[in-house]
């Protein structure tokens, strides 16, 4: 089951390659990578095993700031994030929150249709590039 607001794509690539491709794709589209978090590596530091699971945090203040000016609570969900993981069947997935869903969640839709559309387009194109 896919959680509400999450867009998930299957990848043709291994998790690390998918994440590398995603980082390159978002950077090429003008977003800055803020962090790359390897949950599986962190799990090993406490003696636990976790299938490849990594988060990329990225964004552009020109897009995110107006949304936070409208509803500061959206700052909990910005910058944007994408998750890459390998499931039990060995399939690599890339998931990200739909910007329109995030804006609805925080009541920040009104007057921000253009920026939300641009965010959604960036995410869709970068995801396609990463998984294709």
N, C-alpha and C positions, 0 to 999 in steps of 0.2 A: 504494500500500500504506500502510495506517495503522499507525504504530508501536505496539507493545504498550503498553497502559495509556492510550493517547490516545483521547479522545472528540472526534470532529470533526462539526461541523454546517455545512451550506451556508447562506449568508446571502442574503437578498433585497436587502440594502443594499450600498452601496460600503464599502470597508474602513474609512475614517475614521468614517462614520456607524455602522457596526457596533461599532467600538471605543468611540465616544461613548456609544452605547446600553448597551454592556456596563458601562462605568464607572458610569453612572447606576444601572443595575440592581443591581450589587453594593453600591454605596453605600446604596441604598434598603433593602437587606437587612441592613444593619449592619456591613458590612465596610469597612475603610479602604483607600483606594488609596495604595499606597506609592510606586509609580513607573509611568511610562508610557514605554516605550522604543521609539523609531521607528528601526528598523534601516535602512529605506530612506533616511531623512534622513542617518543616519550614513554610509552607503555613499557618498552624494554628496560628503561632505567629503573623501574620498580619491579622487574621480574615478571611482567605480564606480556602476553602475546596479543597482538591485534593485527588483523589483515591490513594491508596498505590503506591508510586513511590520512588524507592531507587537506588542509584548508589554505586557500589563497585569499588574502585580504588586499583589496585594491580600490582605488577610486580617484575622483577628480573633484577638488573643492568647488569648482564652478558649478558642478551639477548637484553635489550634496548639500552645500551651504544653504541655498534657497529653500530646500526641503526642511532643513533644521530650523531655519528662521520661521517657517510656517508651523512646525511642531517639533520642538526640541527632543521629544522622546524618540523620534526616528533615529537619533544619534546612536541608540543602542544597536541599530541594524546597519549603520553606515560606519565606515566605508563598506562597499559591497564585499560579499564573500562568495567563494565557490568551494565546493567540497568534491574531492575525487577519492573514490574508494573502490576496492575490489570486493565483490560479494562472495558468498559461500560457493557459488557455482563457478567462480573464477572470472566473472564478467566485470570489467572496469566501467564505472559510472561517473558522470560529472553532473552535479546538481547545484542549483543556485536559486535564490529567492527572486520571484517575479517583482520587479520594482513597483508595478501597479498595486500588487497585493500589499507590499510594505507601506505604500502611501495610504492605502485604505485602512490598514491596521492602525496607523497613527493619525488619521484624519488630515492628511497633507496632500490630498489630490487636487483640490480646487486651485486653479490658476497655474498648475505645474504640469499640465498635460504634455507640453513639448519636451521638458527635461525628462519626464518619465518615459516618453516614447523613445528618446535618444538613449537612455540607459538600457531599456529593454532591447533596442536594436544592437547596441554594443555587446550586451551579454549574449544575445542569440548568435551574432556573427562570430564572436570569440569562441563560444562553445562549439559551434560548427567547425571552426578551424582546428580546435583542440581535439575533437573526437573523430574527425573525418580522415 
